[in-house]
Amino acid sequence: MADYLTPTVVQQRIPDKDITPFERLMLVNMFSVEQHDEELYFFSEDGPSTFLTVERAELEAALDASRDRPSSVAEEIGAQLTKIPIDEALVELDLSAVSWEFIFQDIVRRSDTLSYLTVVSSFTCTKMRSDGFGGMAVLITKDTVVGKSTHDILGELVSEAGLDGPSRDAPATQENCHE
């Protein structure tokens, strides 16, 4: 069995003052974090987590402490929290629909010092599969989140060379290569 990994780094450090308690709780459970003076550096060696387990009391306190600053993600998490029995001390959150990019975008929107963030990910695989390697770059601004993968870039290069269309030369995929 092959393991697919997505090591990821947020290239800019983020001022600690720009992050709400709710965002901090979410991000430190999705990424690894290093403190550098008054700034935080976010990264993940395997890929950002999208399913989190957090203490209910800690989550409720973080949501309450962050109510004065807008968050596009807090509403979704609050909705998930209402569906979890009140006596459950640990809650499991599904962040697959509200990706980390939107948490970082909320931070950029409020920041006096950040006009954008850039995030770079590599795609790796424990087996030498043609679909298991590549990368992605994401630009996060106040107004938009855009990104390109190496697959996108290769598609553009093939098209620019006038070589697009069905081809036997297309890269192998997991379905048409051997383990």
ABEGO torsion letter per residue (X at the ends): XBBBBBBBBBABBBBAAABBAAAAAAAAAABBBBBBEABBBBBBAAEBBABBBBBAAAAAAAAAAAAABBBAAAAAAAAAAAABBAABABBBBBAAABBAAAAAAAAAAABAABABBBBBBBBBBABBBAAABEBBBBBBBAABBBBBBAAAAAAAAAAAAGABEBBAABBBBAAABBX
